[in-house]
Every structure is written in structure tokens, then in C-alpha cells.
Amino acid sequence: MEVALVRDILDSLLVDRDGEPLGRADGIVMSWEPNAAPRVTHLELGALTLAHRLPRPWRGIVEWIAQRLTLRENVPYRIDVRRIVHLGRSIEIDIDASRSASRDSERWIRDHIIARIPGN
């Protein structure tokens, strides 16, 4: 199966084995070995990865915000491409989104901000 990396993967919605969204593929990680074709090893998620794709003035703004809001020490969340189950309108990944580190920031906001709003 032939896959155009930018067209078919970059910015595609990633869903877990139950159809729960994980986020979008913000970056593609590749490896090169001597005398071998390059190969895709991981998909990256996160604002810092996305920031590297933005024009100069926006890049700095997004990086500044992400560095202050991230819980992952400025390390993007990576998904091994061997976990990809299906490529289509969305990319199905064989992981459990509810326990995934990609949702750490979302859980922190829920527990420390949303939970303190009266009526929730």
C-alpha cells in the first residue's frame, strides 16, 4: 500500500481501538540507516511539534504557550507506527486513549480547573 506521508498522515485524526480521539498527527519521525531506505518510526502529537511547522512569528507564540501549559517536560508524545491498525479518514491506533499519556494535560485541566467550577 502506497502512502503519501503529508497527505495521508500529517494532521489526520488519531483514534484509539475504541474510536476515542487521541489528537492529530502533528509530526512524522523517520530514521535513516546506511544503505537502506528511510522509514517512518513514530507519529508525534503535541503543540511543540506543531509549532515547528508554523511560520516564524506564530511559532514563538505557540512554543511559549506550550512550554507553560505542558506537563511532559517539552517532550512530544510519540506513537510507534507499528501500533497503527488502519489508515483511512482517521488513523486507528492500537492503544487505550483513556490511559494514554497524550491525555495528561486534558486530565490535569479536568481535575484542577474544571472540577473547581461550581455546578460541575
C-alpha positions as a printed NumPy array, in Angstrom:
array([[  0.   ,   0.   ,   0.   ],
       [  1.422,   3.36 ,  -1.007],
       [  1.005,   6.194,   1.488],
       [  1.709,   9.889,   0.884],
       [  3.016,  10.953,   4.29 ],
       [  1.928,  14.577,   4.243],
       [ -1.404,  13.997,   2.523],
       [ -2.435,  10.773,   4.268],
       [ -0.918,  11.07 ,   7.742],
       [  0.031,  14.595,   8.787],
       [ -2.876,  16.358,  10.566],
       [ -5.021,  13.198,  10.436],
       [ -7.194,  12.415,  13.429],
       [ -5.792,   9.612,  15.56 ],
       [ -8.305,   7.363,  17.324],
       [ -7.779,   4.547,  19.786],
       [ -9.058,   0.991,  19.447],
       [-12.479,   2.11 ,  20.768],
       [-12.787,   5.095,  18.41 ],
       [-11.891,   7.675,  21.079],
       [ -9.876,  10.609,  19.69 ],
       [ -6.23 ,  10.981,  20.748],
       [ -5.445,  14.15 ,  18.818],
       [ -3.925,  14.797,  15.421],
       [ -0.66 ,  13.643,  13.897],
       [  1.416,  16.81 ,  14.285],
       [  4.704,  15.292,  13.157],
       [  6.305,  12.298,  11.498],
       [  9.55 ,  10.791,  12.835],
       [ 11.802,   8.943,  10.409],
       [ 15.062,   7.065,  10.711],
       [ 17.845,   6.604,   8.2  ],
       [ 20.365,   3.811,   8.141],
       [ 23.284,   3.47 ,   5.75 ],
       [ 22.395,   1.666,   2.524],
       [ 18.714,   1.483,   3.433],
       [ 15.632,   3.472,   2.544],
       [ 14.344,   5.938,   5.152],
       [ 11.478,   4.585,   7.209],
       [  8.765,   6.102,   9.379],
       [  9.164,   5.067,  13.017],
       [  6.755,   7.252,  15.025],
       [  3.931,   9.757,  14.843],
       [  4.244,  12.781,  17.131],
       [  1.471,  14.674,  18.873],
       [  1.662,  17.961,  20.713],
       [  1.798,  21.707,  20.45 ],
       [  5.603,  21.886,  20.352],
       [  5.739,  19.572,  17.351],
       [  3.01 ,  21.568,  15.637],
       [  4.814,  24.842,  16.416],
       [  7.819,  23.752,  14.328],
       [  5.549,  23.708,  11.266],
       [  4.269,  27.261,  11.733],
       [  5.655,  30.495,  10.263],
       [  8.221,  32.337,  12.394],
       [  6.019,  34.805,  14.357],
       [  3.399,  32.168,  15.233],
       [  5.994,  29.531,  16.081],
       [  7.353,  31.537,  19.005],
       [  3.895,  32.277,  20.385],
       [  2.771,  28.635,  20.259],
       [  6.087,  27.42 ,  21.747],
       [  5.8  ,  29.941,  24.608],
       [  2.231,  28.877,  25.413],
       [  3.021,  25.154,  25.098],
       [  6.047,  25.4  ,  27.39 ],
       [  3.918,  26.958,  30.104],
       [  0.963,  24.604,  29.767],
       [  2.639,  21.267,  29.049],
       [  3.058,  18.564,  31.657],
       [  5.536,  16.49 ,  29.636],
       [  8.771,  18.49 ,  30.087],
       [  8.645,  19.707,  26.454],
       [  8.838,  16.152,  25.138],
       [  6.351,  15.336,  22.374],
       [  4.163,  12.286,  22.741],
       [  5.243,   9.607,  20.267],
       [  3.285,   6.663,  18.934],
       [  5.167,   3.778,  17.346],
       [  3.896,   3.231,  13.784],
       [  3.669,  -0.492,  14.492],
       [  0.599,   0.417,  16.606],
       [ -1.268,   1.651,  13.506],
       [ -4.186,  -0.673,  12.788],
       [ -5.958,   1.158,   9.971],
       [ -5.306,   4.154,   7.706],
       [ -8.376,   5.949,   6.411],
       [-10.152,   9.229,   7.123],
       [ -8.746,   8.75 ,  10.605],
       [ -5.83 ,   6.646,  11.774],
       [ -6.758,   3.862,  14.171],
       [ -4.094,   3.153,  16.789],
       [ -3.985,   0.059,  18.989],
       [ -3.835,   1.85 ,  22.355],
       [ -6.271,   2.875,  25.084],
       [ -6.777,   6.668,  24.884],
       [ -8.162,   6.903,  28.414],
       [ -4.82 ,   5.719,  29.84 ],
       [ -2.585,   7.35 ,  27.239],
       [ -0.007,   9.983,  28.2  ],
       [ -1.297,  12.043,  25.267],
       [ -4.223,  12.964,  27.507],
       [ -2.184,  14.037,  30.575],
       [ -2.822,  17.751,  30.011],
       [ -6.518,  17.148,  29.407],
       [ -6.814,  15.143,  32.642],
       [ -4.901,  17.811,  34.604],
       [ -7.236,  20.567,  33.33 ],
       [-10.278,  18.443,  34.177],
       [ -9.069,  17.663,  37.706],
       [ -7.591,  21.046,  38.671],
       [ -9.692,  23.599,  36.806],
       [-12.989,  22.193,  35.505],
       [-13.687,  20.269,  38.721],
       [-13.471,  23.521,  40.729],
       [-16.12 ,  25.318,  38.654],
       [-19.363,  25.435,  40.634],
       [-22.141,  23.296,  39.177],
       [-19.858,  20.65 ,  37.637]])
